[in-house]
């Protein structure tokens, strides 16, 4: 996991390793992150997208991959 902007603030780190079953989805990952990091992460995940390998998605039914980034909306251009 890599976190950016508000996601890094909510996680209180820029990256971490999370072990989940091979069949886990982004929804499972999100639930784990909320349990681990609390209400701040809940707020971030409501508006964030996931970068799964090189694919940007908000589909929580998508399977996870070895590399997942959390990308909250960024200001500016």
PDB file of N, CA, C and O in Angstrom:
ATOM      1  N   UNK A   1       0.839  -1.167   0.000  1.00  0.00           N
ATOM      2  CA  UNK A   1       0.000   0.000   0.000  1.00  0.00           C
ATOM      3  C   UNK A   1       0.886   1.233   0.000  1.00  0.00           C
ATOM      4  O   UNK A   1       1.850   1.339   0.759  1.00  0.00           O
ATOM      5  N   UNK A   2       0.527   2.161  -0.877  1.00  0.00           N
ATOM      6  CA  UNK A   2       1.127   3.493  -0.811  1.00  0.00           C
ATOM      7  C   UNK A   2      -0.015   4.477  -0.650  1.00  0.00           C
ATOM      8  O   UNK A   2      -1.068   4.345  -1.274  1.00  0.00           O
ATOM      9  N   UNK A   3       0.212   5.457   0.192  1.00  0.00           N
ATOM     10  CA  UNK A   3      -0.797   6.472   0.477  1.00  0.00           C
ATOM     11  C   UNK A   3      -0.287   7.827   0.003  1.00  0.00           C
ATOM     12  O   UNK A   3       0.907   8.120   0.080  1.00  0.00           O
ATOM     13  N   UNK A   4      -1.215   8.650  -0.489  1.00  0.00           N
ATOM     14  CA  UNK A   4      -0.851   9.976  -0.952  1.00  0.00           C
ATOM     15  C   UNK A   4      -1.767  11.007  -0.306  1.00  0.00           C
ATOM     16  O   UNK A   4      -2.928  10.722  -0.013  1.00  0.00           O
ATOM     17  N   UNK A   5      -1.238  12.203  -0.089  1.00  0.00           N
ATOM     18  CA  UNK A   5      -2.000  13.363   0.414  1.00  0.00           C
ATOM     19  C   UNK A   5      -2.794  12.994   1.670  1.00  0.00           C
ATOM     20  O   UNK A   5      -2.216  12.510   2.643  1.00  0.00           O
ATOM     21  N   UNK A   6      -4.106  13.217   1.659  1.00  0.00           N
ATOM     22  CA  UNK A   6      -4.943  12.983   2.845  1.00  0.00           C
ATOM     23  C   UNK A   6      -4.929  11.528   3.287  1.00  0.00           C
ATOM     24  O   UNK A   6      -5.102  11.240   4.471  1.00  0.00           O
ATOM     25  N   UNK A   7      -4.725  10.605   2.346  1.00  0.00           N
ATOM     26  CA  UNK A   7      -4.656   9.188   2.719  1.00  0.00           C
ATOM     27  C   UNK A   7      -3.428   8.926   3.590  1.00  0.00           C
ATOM     28  O   UNK A   7      -3.504   8.158   4.549  1.00  0.00           O
ATOM     29  N   UNK A   8      -2.306   9.553   3.267  1.00  0.00           N
ATOM     30  CA  UNK A   8      -1.096   9.406   4.086  1.00  0.00           C
ATOM     31  C   UNK A   8      -1.304  10.024   5.465  1.00  0.00           C
ATOM     32  O   UNK A   8      -0.821   9.493   6.465  1.00  0.00           O
ATOM     33  N   UNK A   9      -2.013  11.130   5.519  1.00  0.00           N
ATOM     34  CA  UNK A   9      -2.321  11.743   6.816  1.00  0.00           C
ATOM     35  C   UNK A   9      -3.195  10.818   7.651  1.00  0.00           C
ATOM     36  O   UNK A   9      -2.951  10.646   8.845  1.00  0.00           O
ATOM     37  N   UNK A  10      -4.214  10.221   7.033  1.00  0.00           N
ATOM     38  CA  UNK A  10      -5.120   9.330   7.761  1.00  0.00           C
ATOM     39  C   UNK A  10      -4.413   8.069   8.235  1.00  0.00           C
ATOM     40  O   UNK A  10      -4.688   7.575   9.328  1.00  0.00           O
ATOM     41  N   UNK A  11      -3.502   7.546   7.415  1.00  0.00           N
ATOM     42  CA  UNK A  11      -2.773   6.324   7.785  1.00  0.00           C
ATOM     43  C   UNK A  11      -1.583   6.610   8.694  1.00  0.00           C
ATOM     44  O   UNK A  11      -1.036   5.705   9.325  1.00  0.00           O
ATOM     45  N   UNK A  12      -1.192   7.874   8.751  1.00  0.00           N
ATOM     46  CA  UNK A  12      -0.023   8.301   9.514  1.00  0.00           C
ATOM     47  C   UNK A  12       1.276   7.638   9.015  1.00  0.00           C
ATOM     48  O   UNK A  12       2.224   7.417   9.769  1.00  0.00           O
ATOM     49  N   UNK A  13       1.269   7.334   7.712  1.00  0.00           N
ATOM     50  CA  UNK A  13       2.465   6.787   7.062  1.00  0.00           C
ATOM     51  C   UNK A  13       2.279   6.920   5.556  1.00  0.00           C
ATOM     52  O   UNK A  13       1.163   7.132   5.082  1.00  0.00           O
ATOM     53  N   UNK A  14       3.357   6.797   4.812  1.00  0.00           N
ATOM     54  CA  UNK A  14       3.289   6.895   3.358  1.00  0.00           C
ATOM     55  C   UNK A  14       3.099   5.538   2.689  1.00  0.00           C
ATOM     56  O   UNK A  14       2.614   5.457   1.561  1.00  0.00           O
ATOM     57  N   UNK A  15       3.484   4.473   3.392  1.00  0.00           N
ATOM     58  CA  UNK A  15       3.291   3.138   2.833  1.00  0.00           C
ATOM     59  C   UNK A  15       3.314   2.109   3.955  1.00  0.00           C
ATOM     60  O   UNK A  15       3.880   2.336   5.024  1.00  0.00           O
ATOM     61  N   UNK A  16       2.683   0.974   3.681  1.00  0.00           N
ATOM     62  CA  UNK A  16       2.698  -0.145   4.616  1.00  0.00           C
ATOM     63  C   UNK A  16       2.339  -1.414   3.860  1.00  0.00           C
ATOM     64  O   UNK A  16       1.814  -1.365   2.748  1.00  0.00           O
ATOM     65  N   UNK A  17       2.629  -2.541   4.476  1.00  0.00           N
ATOM     66  CA  UNK A  17       2.297  -3.837   3.901  1.00  0.00           C
ATOM     67  C   UNK A  17       1.109  -4.406   4.651  1.00  0.00           C
ATOM     68  O   UNK A  17       1.086  -4.420   5.882  1.00  0.00           O
ATOM     69  N   UNK A  18       0.122  -4.875   3.899  1.00  0.00           N
ATOM     70  CA  UNK A  18      -1.079  -5.455   4.486  1.00  0.00           C
ATOM     71  C   UNK A  18      -1.281  -6.824   3.853  1.00  0.00           C
ATOM     72  O   UNK A  18      -1.310  -6.944   2.629  1.00  0.00           O
ATOM     73  N   UNK A  19      -1.419  -7.848   4.672  1.00  0.00           N
ATOM     74  CA  UNK A  19      -1.641  -9.207   4.174  1.00  0.00           C
ATOM     75  C   UNK A  19      -3.135  -9.502   4.150  1.00  0.00           C
ATOM     76  O   UNK A  19      -3.823  -9.385   5.164  1.00  0.00           O
ATOM     77  N   UNK A  20      -3.622  -9.885   2.973  1.00  0.00           N
ATOM     78  CA  UNK A  20      -5.014 -10.281   2.792  1.00  0.00           C
ATOM     79  C   UNK A  20      -5.046 -11.575   1.994  1.00  0.00           C
ATOM     80  O   UNK A  20      -4.077 -11.897   1.306  1.00  0.00           O
ATOM     81  N   UNK A  21      -6.145 -12.326   2.073  1.00  0.00           N
ATOM     82  CA  UNK A  21      -6.258 -13.551   1.273  1.00  0.00           C
ATOM     83  C   UNK A  21      -6.168 -13.249  -0.225  1.00  0.00           C
ATOM     84  O   UNK A  21      -6.473 -12.137  -0.657  1.00  0.00           O
ATOM     85  N   UNK A  22      -5.757 -14.221  -0.998  1.00  0.00           N
ATOM     86  CA  UNK A  22      -5.575 -14.044  -2.438  1.00  0.00           C
ATOM     87  C   UNK A  22      -6.857 -13.612  -3.139  1.00  0.00           C
ATOM     88  O   UNK A  22      -6.791 -12.905  -4.145  1.00  0.00           O
ATOM     89  N   UNK A  23      -8.006 -14.012  -2.642  1.00  0.00           N
ATOM     90  CA  UNK A  23      -9.282 -13.676  -3.277  1.00  0.00           C
ATOM     91  C   UNK A  23      -9.867 -12.346  -2.799  1.00  0.00           C
ATOM     92  O   UNK A  23     -11.002 -12.018  -3.146  1.00  0.00           O
ATOM     93  N   UNK A  24      -9.125 -11.587  -2.021  1.00  0.00           N
ATOM     94  CA  UNK A  24      -9.630 -10.328  -1.459  1.00  0.00           C
ATOM     95  C   UNK A  24      -9.904  -9.302  -2.555  1.00  0.00           C
ATOM     96  O   UNK A  24      -9.254  -9.285  -3.600  1.00  0.00           O
ATOM     97  N   UNK A  25     -10.882  -8.455  -2.282  1.00  0.00           N
ATOM     98  CA  UNK A  25     -11.253  -7.377  -3.199  1.00  0.00           C
ATOM     99  C   UNK A  25     -10.830  -6.033  -2.612  1.00  0.00           C
ATOM    100  O   UNK A  25     -10.367  -5.958  -1.474  1.00  0.00           O
ATOM    101  N   UNK A  26     -10.994  -4.990  -3.391  1.00  0.00           N
ATOM    102  CA  UNK A  26     -10.711  -3.650  -2.881  1.00  0.00           C
ATOM    103  C   UNK A  26     -11.654  -3.297  -1.733  1.00  0.00           C
ATOM    104  O   UNK A  26     -11.277  -2.538  -0.840  1.00  0.00           O
ATOM    105  N   UNK A  27     -12.859  -3.829  -1.743  1.00  0.00           N
ATOM    106  CA  UNK A  27     -13.778  -3.622  -0.625  1.00  0.00           C
ATOM    107  C   UNK A  27     -13.242  -4.241   0.655  1.00  0.00           C
ATOM    108  O   UNK A  27     -13.355  -3.649   1.728  1.00  0.00           O
ATOM    109  N   UNK A  28     -12.659  -5.431   0.546  1.00  0.00           N
ATOM    110  CA  UNK A  28     -12.038  -6.072   1.715  1.00  0.00           C
ATOM    111  C   UNK A  28     -10.864  -5.239   2.214  1.00  0.00           C
ATOM    112  O   UNK A  28     -10.677  -5.057   3.417  1.00  0.00           O
ATOM    113  N   UNK A  29     -10.087  -4.745   1.277  1.00  0.00           N
ATOM    114  CA  UNK A  29      -8.951  -3.891   1.635  1.00  0.00           C
ATOM    115  C   UNK A  29      -9.426  -2.630   2.328  1.00  0.00           C
ATOM    116  O   UNK A  29      -8.867  -2.235   3.351  1.00  0.00           O
ATOM    117  N   UNK A  30     -10.454  -1.990   1.780  1.00  0.00           N
ATOM    118  CA  UNK A  30     -10.981  -0.767   2.389  1.00  0.00           C
ATOM    119  C   UNK A  30     -11.466  -1.033   3.808  1.00  0.00           C
ATOM    120  O   UNK A  30     -11.200  -0.232   4.703  1.00  0.00           O
ATOM    121  N   UNK A  31     -12.167  -2.130   4.035  1.00  0.00           N
ATOM    122  CA  UNK A  31     -12.644  -2.476   5.375  1.00  0.00           C
ATOM    123  C   UNK A  31     -11.479  -2.665   6.335  1.00  0.00           C
ATOM    124  O   UNK A  31     -11.542  -2.238   7.488  1.00  0.00           O
ATOM    125  N   UNK A  32     -10.419  -3.303   5.861  1.00  0.00           N
ATOM    126  CA  UNK A  32      -9.228  -3.507   6.690  1.00  0.00           C
ATOM    127  C   UNK A  32      -8.570  -2.176   7.035  1.00  0.00           C
ATOM    128  O   UNK A  32      -8.151  -1.962   8.172  1.00  0.00           O
ATOM    129  N   UNK A  33      -8.481  -1.283   6.055  1.00  0.00           N
ATOM    130  CA  UNK A  33      -7.870   0.024   6.296  1.00  0.00           C
ATOM    131  C   UNK A  33      -8.687   0.844   7.292  1.00  0.00           C
ATOM    132  O   UNK A  33      -8.122   1.545   8.132  1.00  0.00           O
ATOM    133  N   UNK A  34     -10.003   0.759   7.200  1.00  0.00           N
ATOM    134  CA  UNK A  34     -10.857   1.493   8.139  1.00  0.00           C
ATOM    135  C   UNK A  34     -10.692   0.937   9.545  1.00  0.00           C
ATOM    136  O   UNK A  34     -10.623   1.704  10.506  1.00  0.00           O
ATOM    137  N   UNK A  35     -10.626  -0.380   9.684  1.00  0.00           N
ATOM    138  CA  UNK A  35     -10.391  -0.980  11.004  1.00  0.00           C
ATOM    139  C   UNK A  35      -9.044  -0.552  11.568  1.00  0.00           C
ATOM    140  O   UNK A  35      -8.917  -0.272  12.760  1.00  0.00           O
ATOM    141  N   UNK A  36      -8.049  -0.505  10.705  1.00  0.00           N
ATOM    142  CA  UNK A  36      -6.686  -0.198  11.143  1.00  0.00           C
ATOM    143  C   UNK A  36      -6.487   1.280  11.460  1.00  0.00           C
ATOM    144  O   UNK A  36      -5.783   1.624  12.410  1.00  0.00           O
ATOM    145  N   UNK A  37      -7.112   2.164  10.659  1.00  0.00           N
ATOM    146  CA  UNK A  37      -6.810   3.592  10.760  1.00  0.00           C
ATOM    147  C   UNK A  37      -7.972   4.476  11.196  1.00  0.00           C
ATOM    148  O   UNK A  37      -7.771   5.670  11.420  1.00  0.00           O
ATOM    149  N   UNK A  38      -9.170   3.938  11.324  1.00  0.00           N
ATOM    150  CA  UNK A  38     -10.278   4.657  11.924  1.00  0.00           C
ATOM    151  C   UNK A  38     -11.017   5.648  11.042  1.00  0.00           C
ATOM    152  O   UNK A  38     -10.943   5.591   9.814  1.00  0.00           O
ATOM    153  N   UNK A  39     -11.743   6.574  11.705  1.00  0.00           N
ATOM    154  CA  UNK A  39     -12.662   7.481  11.008  1.00  0.00           C
ATOM    155  C   UNK A  39     -12.001   8.372   9.957  1.00  0.00           C
ATOM    156  O   UNK A  39     -12.627   8.687   8.945  1.00  0.00           O
ATOM    157  N   UNK A  40     -10.777   8.777  10.169  1.00  0.00           N
ATOM    158  CA  UNK A  40     -10.106   9.612   9.164  1.00  0.00           C
ATOM    159  C   UNK A  40      -9.978   8.854   7.840  1.00  0.00           C
ATOM    160  O   UNK A  40     -10.164   9.433   6.770  1.00  0.00           O
ATOM    161  N   UNK A  41      -9.663   7.564   7.916  1.00  0.00           N
ATOM    162  CA  UNK A  41      -9.539   6.769   6.700  1.00  0.00           C
ATOM    163  C   UNK A  41     -10.908   6.563   6.058  1.00  0.00           C
ATOM    164  O   UNK A  41     -11.015   6.517   4.832  1.00  0.00           O
ATOM    165  N   UNK A  42     -11.948   6.440   6.866  1.00  0.00           N
ATOM    166  CA  UNK A  42     -13.307   6.321   6.323  1.00  0.00           C
ATOM    167  C   UNK A  42     -13.631   7.519   5.452  1.00  0.00           C
ATOM    168  O   UNK A  42     -14.151   7.357   4.349  1.00  0.00           O
ATOM    169  N   UNK A  43     -13.333   8.713   5.928  1.00  0.00           N
ATOM    170  CA  UNK A  43     -13.600   9.937   5.165  1.00  0.00           C
ATOM    171  C   UNK A  43     -12.802   9.972   3.858  1.00  0.00           C
ATOM    172  O   UNK A  43     -13.326  10.356   2.813  1.00  0.00           O
ATOM    173  N   UNK A  44     -11.545   9.571   3.928  1.00  0.00           N
ATOM    174  CA  UNK A  44     -10.696   9.574   2.733  1.00  0.00           C
ATOM    175  C   UNK A  44     -11.216   8.579   1.701  1.00  0.00           C
ATOM    176  O   UNK A  44     -11.303   8.898   0.515  1.00  0.00           O
ATOM    177  N   UNK A  45     -11.558   7.384   2.148  1.00  0.00           N
ATOM    178  CA  UNK A  45     -11.970   6.341   1.204  1.00  0.00           C
ATOM    179  C   UNK A  45     -13.311   6.630   0.540  1.00  0.00           C
ATOM    180  O   UNK A  45     -13.610   6.062  -0.511  1.00  0.00           O
ATOM    181  N   UNK A  46     -14.119   7.498   1.130  1.00  0.00           N
ATOM    182  CA  UNK A  46     -15.386   7.868   0.498  1.00  0.00           C
ATOM    183  C   UNK A  46     -15.166   8.600  -0.822  1.00  0.00           C
ATOM    184  O   UNK A  46     -16.021   8.546  -1.707  1.00  0.00           O
ATOM    185  N   UNK A  47     -14.036   9.279  -0.966  1.00  0.00           N
ATOM    186  CA  UNK A  47     -13.775  10.072  -2.168  1.00  0.00           C
ATOM    187  C   UNK A  47     -12.548   9.617  -2.954  1.00  0.00           C
ATOM    188  O   UNK A  47     -12.285  10.129  -4.042  1.00  0.00           O
ATOM    189  N   UNK A  48     -11.807   8.672  -2.417  1.00  0.00           N
ATOM    190  CA  UNK A  48     -10.549   8.251  -3.034  1.00  0.00           C
ATOM    191  C   UNK A  48     -10.764   7.235  -4.146  1.00  0.00           C
ATOM    192  O   UNK A  48     -11.787   6.553  -4.207  1.00  0.00           O
ATOM    193  N   UNK A  49      -9.781   7.156  -5.011  1.00  0.00           N
ATOM    194  CA  UNK A  49      -9.708   6.112  -6.025  1.00  0.00           C
ATOM    195  C   UNK A  49      -8.543   5.195  -5.654  1.00  0.00           C
ATOM    196  O   UNK A  49      -7.661   5.563  -4.878  1.00  0.00           O
ATOM    197  N   UNK A  50      -8.566   4.002  -6.223  1.00  0.00           N
ATOM    198  CA  UNK A  50      -7.483   3.043  -6.030  1.00  0.00           C
ATOM    199  C   UNK A  50      -6.703   2.932  -7.329  1.00  0.00           C
ATOM    200  O   UNK A  50      -7.290   2.885  -8.410  1.00  0.00           O
ATOM    201  N   UNK A  51      -5.398   2.891  -7.224  1.00  0.00           N
ATOM    202  CA  UNK A  51      -4.553   2.576  -8.366  1.00  0.00           C
ATOM    203  C   UNK A  51      -4.068   1.151  -8.136  1.00  0.00           C
ATOM    204  O   UNK A  51      -3.214   0.904  -7.285  1.00  0.00           O
ATOM    205  N   UNK A  52      -4.623   0.216  -8.906  1.00  0.00           N
ATOM    206  CA  UNK A  52      -4.302  -1.203  -8.772  1.00  0.00           C
ATOM    207  C   UNK A  52      -3.341  -1.545  -9.899  1.00  0.00           C
ATOM    208  O   UNK A  52      -3.721  -1.588 -11.069  1.00  0.00           O
ATOM    209  N   UNK A  53      -2.073  -1.792  -9.520  1.00  0.00           N
ATOM    210  CA  UNK A  53      -0.998  -1.890 -10.506  1.00  0.00           C
ATOM    211  C   UNK A  53      -1.028  -0.597 -11.313  1.00  0.00           C
ATOM    212  O   UNK A  53      -0.624   0.437 -10.781  1.00  0.00           O
ATOM    213  N   UNK A  54      -1.480  -0.591 -12.556  1.00  0.00           N
ATOM    214  CA  UNK A  54      -1.504   0.645 -13.349  1.00  0.00           C
ATOM    215  C   UNK A  54      -2.915   1.062 -13.743  1.00  0.00           C
ATOM    216  O   UNK A  54      -3.084   1.892 -14.635  1.00  0.00           O
ATOM    217  N   UNK A  55      -3.928   0.500 -13.093  1.00  0.00           N
ATOM    218  CA  UNK A  55      -5.318   0.786 -13.440  1.00  0.00           C
ATOM    219  C   UNK A  55      -6.002   1.579 -12.337  1.00  0.00           C
ATOM    220  O   UNK A  55      -6.032   1.153 -11.182  1.00  0.00           O
ATOM    221  N   UNK A  56      -6.550   2.735 -12.698  1.00  0.00           N
ATOM    222  CA  UNK A  56      -7.275   3.573 -11.754  1.00  0.00           C
ATOM    223  C   UNK A  56      -8.723   3.099 -11.676  1.00  0.00           C
ATOM    224  O   UNK A  56      -9.376   2.928 -12.705  1.00  0.00           O
ATOM    225  N   UNK A  57      -9.229   2.886 -10.460  1.00  0.00           N
ATOM    226  CA  UNK A  57     -10.586   2.376 -10.301  1.00  0.00           C
ATOM    227  C   UNK A  57     -11.201   2.838  -8.990  1.00  0.00           C
ATOM    228  O   UNK A  57     -10.499   3.206  -8.048  1.00  0.00           O
ATOM    229  N   UNK A  58     -12.513   2.810  -8.951  1.00  0.00           N
ATOM    230  CA  UNK A  58     -13.278   3.016  -7.720  1.00  0.00           C
ATOM    231  C   UNK A  58     -14.141   1.785  -7.438  1.00  0.00           C
ATOM    232  O   UNK A  58     -14.905   1.760  -6.473  1.00  0.00           O
ATOM    233  N   UNK A  59     -14.012   0.773  -8.281  1.00  0.00           N
ATOM    234  CA  UNK A  59     -14.804  -0.457  -8.193  1.00  0.00           C
ATOM    235  C   UNK A  59     -14.293  -1.332  -7.046  1.00  0.00           C
ATOM    236  O   UNK A  59     -13.238  -1.958  -7.143  1.00  0.00           O
ATOM    237  N   UNK A  60     -15.054  -1.358  -5.980  1.00  0.00           N
ATOM    238  CA  UNK A  60     -14.630  -2.096  -4.782  1.00  0.00           C
ATOM    239  C   UNK A  60     -14.752  -3.613  -4.936  1.00  0.00           C
ATOM    240  O   UNK A  60     -14.297  -4.356  -4.066  1.00  0.00           O
ATOM    241  N   UNK A  61     -15.357  -4.080  -6.027  1.00  0.00           N
ATOM    242  CA  UNK A  61     -15.450  -5.523  -6.242  1.00  0.00           C
ATOM    243  C   UNK A  61     -14.230  -6.064  -6.978  1.00  0.00           C
ATOM    244  O   UNK A  61     -14.083  -7.276  -7.135  1.00  0.00           O
ATOM    245  N   UNK A  62     -13.366  -5.178  -7.425  1.00  0.00           N
ATOM    246  CA  UNK A  62     -12.160  -5.589  -8.155  1.00  0.00           C
ATOM    247  C   UNK A  62     -11.190  -6.304  -7.221  1.00  0.00           C
ATOM    248  O   UNK A  62     -11.007  -5.881  -6.080  1.00  0.00           O
ATOM    249  N   UNK A  63     -10.570  -7.379  -7.690  1.00  0.00           N
ATOM    250  CA  UNK A  63      -9.566  -8.066  -6.877  1.00  0.00           C
ATOM    251  C   UNK A  63      -8.359  -7.159  -6.604  1.00  0.00           C
ATOM    252  O   UNK A  63      -8.023  -6.287  -7.405  1.00  0.00           O
ATOM    253  N   UNK A  64      -7.727  -7.386  -5.470  1.00  0.00           N
ATOM    254  CA  UNK A  64      -6.515  -6.630  -5.165  1.00  0.00           C
ATOM    255  C   UNK A  64      -5.345  -7.192  -5.975  1.00  0.00           C
ATOM    256  O   UNK A  64      -5.450  -8.243  -6.607  1.00  0.00           O
ATOM    257  N   UNK A  65      -4.247  -6.474  -5.939  1.00  0.00           N
ATOM    258  CA  UNK A  65      -3.010  -6.859  -6.618  1.00  0.00           C
ATOM    259  C   UNK A  65      -1.867  -6.596  -5.651  1.00  0.00           C
ATOM    260  O   UNK A  65      -2.075  -5.998  -4.596  1.00  0.00           O
ATOM    261  N   UNK A  66      -0.657  -7.039  -5.999  1.00  0.00           N
ATOM    262  CA  UNK A  66       0.473  -6.787  -5.102  1.00  0.00           C
ATOM    263  C   UNK A  66       0.716  -5.312  -4.811  1.00  0.00           C
ATOM    264  O   UNK A  66       1.173  -4.959  -3.724  1.00  0.00           O
ATOM    265  N   UNK A  67       0.409  -4.435  -5.793  1.00  0.00           N
ATOM    266  CA  UNK A  67       0.615  -2.997  -5.565  1.00  0.00           C
ATOM    267  C   UNK A  67      -0.718  -2.272  -5.676  1.00  0.00           C
ATOM    268  O   UNK A  67      -1.370  -2.303  -6.720  1.00  0.00           O
ATOM    269  N   UNK A  68      -1.115  -1.622  -4.594  1.00  0.00           N
ATOM    270  CA  UNK A  68      -2.323  -0.809  -4.573  1.00  0.00           C
ATOM    271  C   UNK A  68      -1.973   0.526  -3.936  1.00  0.00           C
ATOM    272  O   UNK A  68      -1.359   0.575  -2.870  1.00  0.00           O
ATOM    273  N   UNK A  69      -2.368   1.611  -4.601  1.00  0.00           N
ATOM    274  CA  UNK A  69      -2.166   2.948  -4.061  1.00  0.00           C
ATOM    275  C   UNK A  69      -3.542   3.557  -3.779  1.00  0.00           C
ATOM    276  O   UNK A  69      -4.507   3.281  -4.491  1.00  0.00           O
ATOM    277  N   UNK A  70      -3.622   4.383  -2.739  1.00  0.00           N
ATOM    278  CA  UNK A  70      -4.832   5.124  -2.426  1.00  0.00           C
ATOM    279  C   UNK A  70      -4.610   6.560  -2.884  1.00  0.00           C
ATOM    280  O   UNK A  70      -3.676   7.228  -2.442  1.00  0.00           O
ATOM    281  N   UNK A  71      -5.487   7.027  -3.783  1.00  0.00           N
ATOM    282  CA  UNK A  71      -5.341   8.357  -4.352  1.00  0.00           C
ATOM    283  C   UNK A  71      -6.574   9.211  -4.041  1.00  0.00           C
ATOM    284  O   UNK A  71      -7.590   9.108  -4.730  1.00  0.00           O
ATOM    285  N   UNK A  72      -6.488  10.046  -3.015  1.00  0.00           N
ATOM    286  CA  UNK A  72      -7.587  10.977  -2.773  1.00  0.00           C
ATOM    287  C   UNK A  72      -7.569  12.053  -3.851  1.00  0.00           C
ATOM    288  O   UNK A  72      -6.569  12.208  -4.552  1.00  0.00           O
ATOM    289  N   UNK A  73      -8.671  12.803  -3.992  1.00  0.00           N
ATOM    290  CA  UNK A  73      -8.658  13.898  -4.969  1.00  0.00           C
ATOM    291  C   UNK A  73      -7.524  14.882  -4.654  1.00  0.00           C
ATOM    292  O   UNK A  73      -7.281  15.219  -3.495  1.00  0.00           O
ATOM    293  N   UNK A  74      -6.852  15.323  -5.687  1.00  0.00           N
ATOM    294  CA  UNK A  74      -5.775  16.286  -5.530  1.00  0.00           C
ATOM    295  C   UNK A  74      -6.263  17.659  -5.966  1.00  0.00           C
ATOM    296  O   UNK A  74      -7.043  17.765  -6.912  1.00  0.00           O
ATOM    297  N   UNK A  75      -5.823  18.690  -5.302  1.00  0.00           N
ATOM    298  CA  UNK A  75      -6.137  20.064  -5.695  1.00  0.00           C
ATOM    299  C   UNK A  75      -5.087  20.518  -6.708  1.00  0.00           C
ATOM    300  O   UNK A  75      -3.960  20.024  -6.718  1.00  0.00           O
ATOM    301  N   UNK A  76      -5.465  21.436  -7.529  1.00  0.00           N
ATOM    302  CA  UNK A  76      -4.505  21.986  -8.493  1.00  0.00           C
ATOM    303  C   UNK A  76      -4.496  21.221  -9.786  1.00  0.00           C
ATOM    304  O   UNK A  76      -5.413  20.449 -10.067  1.00  0.00           O
ATOM    305  N   UNK A  77      -3.455  21.430 -10.586  1.00  0.00           N
ATOM    306  CA  UNK A  77      -3.430  20.795 -11.896  1.00  0.00           C
ATOM    307  C   UNK A  77      -2.148  20.277 -12.267  1.00  0.00           C
ATOM    308  O   UNK A  77      -2.000  19.716 -13.353  1.00  0.00           O
TER     309      UNK A  77
END
